[in-house]
């Protein structure tokens, strides 16, 4: 059985993708990487496929036809990971806002008993570097709002740096996950929480991207906030095979 898979969704990440893959591969522990590329016109997928010639046993790619949403990218990755029998499945961004050196901390949290380890910007104060103050306020108080509405004991509700035990994903009905953007991150955490899995936050320092262009938009953030009310009353059940 395979152990650790890092899923990285990409759209126009040619400046970052090779560097982050190589840094992940430099870690002890034999991390594998799956890139989900949404038809990047900048050649991101081509860079990955060139690297695959050297790392054919631990680097993989799923190419999709266009920008289909962050949530659907991760779900595609989750299904691939479960089919290949990985035990620990990570989410992370390609732009180094998530430090690959923190992957072992998330892994260890799950090894020590967490079902879902969350790389948290807000569990130990505010640990964000190079974000505009307006975006920090929006993100921090957005999480306060989500935590209040959903009564979910998580400080960083929209965090996208995570490690799942495979048993969590095996019990989630992906067809019932509705939100596609950053709301997807909230919905997945809340679903795991309502199914009785143990969530644990691991403090990290989040650094704003240095290269490439952010994919955040007002519509993505609005989906997350307004979707929370619907989520509060959603009937969440274990997926049956």
C-alpha positions in Angstrom: 0.0 0.0 0.0 1.3 3.5 -0.9 1.8 5.9 1.9 1.8 9.7 1.1 0.4 11.6 -1.9 0.5 15.4 -2.3 -2.2 16.7 -4.6 -1.4 20.1 -6.3 -4.0 21.7 -8.5 -2.5 24.0 -11.1 -3.5 26.7 -13.6 -0.6 28.8 -15.1 2.0 27.8 -12.5 5.1 27.5 -14.8 7.2 29.7 -12.5 6.6 27.5 -9.4 5.7 24.0 -10.4 9.2 22.4 -10.9 10.7 24.1 -7.9 7.9 22.9 -5.5 7.9 19.4 -6.8 11.7 19.1 -6.4 11.5 20.5 -2.9 8.8 18.0 -1.9 11.0 15.2 -3.4 13.9 16.4 -1.3 12.0 15.6 1.9 12.6 12.4 3.8 9.7 10.0 3.7 9.1 9.3 0.0 6.3 11.7 -0.8 4.6 11.2 -4.1 3.0 14.1 -6.1 -0.1 14.3 -8.2 -0.6 17.4 -10.3 -4.2 18.2 -11.4 -3.7 20.7 -14.3 -6.7 22.6 -15.7 -5.4 23.1 -19.2 -2.8 25.7 -18.3 -1.9 27.7 -21.5 1.5 28.6 -20.1 2.9 25.0 -20.4 2.7 24.0 -16.7 1.7 20.4 -17.7 4.6 20.2 -20.2 7.0 21.0 -17.4 5.5 18.3 -15.2 5.6 15.7 -17.9 9.3 16.4 -18.5 10.0 15.8 -14.8 8.0 12.6 -15.0 10.7 11.1 -17.2 13.0 11.3 -14.2 10.5 10.6 -11.5 8.1 8.2 -13.1 7.5 6.2 -9.9 6.4 9.2 -7.8 5.2 12.0 -10.0 1.8 11.9 -11.8 -0.5 14.2 -13.6 -4.2 14.4 -14.5 -4.9 16.9 -17.3 -8.3 18.5 -17.6 -9.7 20.5 -20.4 -10.1 23.9 -18.7 -10.7 25.8 -15.4 -13.3 23.5 -13.7 -12.8 24.8 -10.2 -10.6 24.1 -7.2 -13.1 21.7 -5.6 -13.5 19.5 -8.6 -9.7 19.4 -9.1 -9.2 18.1 -5.5 -12.1 15.6 -5.8 -10.5 14.2 -9.0 -7.3 13.9 -7.1 -9.0 12.2 -4.1 -10.6 9.7 -6.3 -7.2 8.9 -8.0 -5.5 8.6 -4.6 -8.1 6.2 -3.2 -8.0 4.1 -6.3 -4.2 3.9 -5.9 -4.5 3.0 -2.2 -2.6 5.9 -0.6 -3.0 6.2 3.1 -2.2 9.9 3.7 -3.5 12.4 1.2 -2.4 16.0 1.2 -3.7 19.2 -0.4 -1.3 22.1 -1.1 -0.9 25.1 -3.4 1.8 25.3 -6.1 2.9 28.8 -5.3 4.9 28.2 -2.1 2.3 29.9 0.1 2.3 26.5 1.7 5.8 25.5 2.8 6.7 22.0 1.7 8.9 21.7 4.9 5.6 21.7 6.8 4.4 18.5 5.1 6.0 16.2 7.7 4.3 18.1 10.6 0.9 17.5 9.0 1.8 13.8 8.4 2.9 13.4 12.0 -0.3 14.9 13.3 -2.3 12.2 11.4 0.2 9.5 12.5 -0.4 10.6 16.1 -4.2 10.3 15.8 -5.7 13.1 13.8 -8.0 12.1 10.9 -7.6 15.5 9.2 -4.6 17.7 10.0 -5.0 21.4 9.0 -2.1 23.7 8.3 -3.5 26.7 10.2 -2.7 30.4 9.8 -4.9 31.4 12.8 -4.5 28.7 15.5 -1.6 30.6 17.1 -2.3 34.2 16.5 -2.2 35.4 12.8 0.7 33.8 10.9 0.5 35.4 7.4 3.4 37.1 5.6 3.1 39.7 2.7 -0.7 39.8 2.5 -2.5 43.2 2.3 -4.1 44.0 5.6 -7.5 44.1 4.0 -7.1 40.5 2.8 -5.9 39.4 6.2 -8.9 40.9 7.9 -11.3 39.4 5.3 -9.8 36.0 5.8 -9.4 36.0 9.6 -12.9 37.3 10.3 -14.3 35.1 7.6 -13.1 32.2 9.5 -14.5 33.6 12.8 -17.9 33.9 11.0 -17.7 30.3 9.6 -16.7 28.9 13.0 -19.6 30.7 14.7 -22.3 29.7 12.2 -21.2 26.1 11.9 -20.0 25.6 15.6 -16.9 23.9 14.1 -13.8 24.0 16.4 -11.4 25.2 13.6 -9.7 28.6 13.6 -8.7 28.5 9.9 -11.8 27.3 8.1 -10.7 28.1 4.6 -7.2 26.6 5.0 -6.1 24.7 1.9 -3.0 23.0 3.3 -4.2 19.7 4.8 -3.5 16.0 5.3 -6.4 13.5 5.3 -6.3 9.9 6.4 -7.7 7.9 3.5 -10.6 6.7 5.8 -12.0 10.2 5.9 -12.2 10.5 2.1 -13.6 7.0 1.8 -16.5 8.1 3.9 -17.3 11.3 2.2 -19.9 11.4 -0.6 -18.1 13.6 -3.2 -21.3 13.9 -5.2 -22.8 15.7 -2.3 -20.1 18.3 -2.1 -21.5 21.5 -3.6 -19.0 24.3 -3.3 -16.3 24.7 -5.9 -13.9 27.5 -4.8 -12.6 28.2 -1.3 -16.0 27.3 0.0 -15.0 23.7 -0.9 -12.3 23.9 1.9 -15.0 24.8 4.4 -17.4 22.2 3.2 -14.8 19.4 3.4 -13.8 20.3 6.9 -17.4 20.6 8.1 -18.3 17.3 6.5 -15.4 15.5 8.1 -16.4 17.1 11.5 -20.0 16.1 11.2 -19.0 12.5 10.3 -17.2 12.4 13.7 -13.6 12.5 12.5 -10.9 14.2 14.6 -9.7 17.5 13.2 -6.4 19.0 14.4 -4.8 22.3 13.5 -1.1 22.5 13.0 0.4 26.0 13.2 2.1 27.1 9.9 3.4 30.4 8.5 1.5 31.3 5.3 3.6 33.4 2.8 1.9 35.2 -0.1 3.0 34.0 -3.5 6.2 35.6 -5.0 5.7 34.4 -8.5 2.7 33.9 -10.7 -0.8 35.3 -10.3 -3.3 34.7 -7.5 -6.5 32.9 -8.4 -8.6 34.4 -5.6 -11.6 36.5 -6.7 -14.5 38.2 -5.0 -16.9 35.6 -6.4 -14.9 32.7 -4.9 -14.9 34.4 -1.4 -18.7 35.2 -1.7 -19.5 31.6 -2.4 -17.7 30.6 0.7 -19.5 33.0 3.0 -23.0 32.7 1.6 -22.7 28.9 1.2 -22.1 28.5 4.9 -25.8 29.1 5.8 -26.9 26.3 3.5 -24.2 24.1 4.9 -25.4 24.6 8.4 -28.6 22.8 7.6 -27.3 20.2 5.2 -27.9 16.6 5.9 -24.5 14.9 6.0 -24.3 11.1 5.8 -21.5 8.5 5.4 -21.0 7.5 1.8 -22.0 3.9 1.2 -20.0 1.9 -1.4 
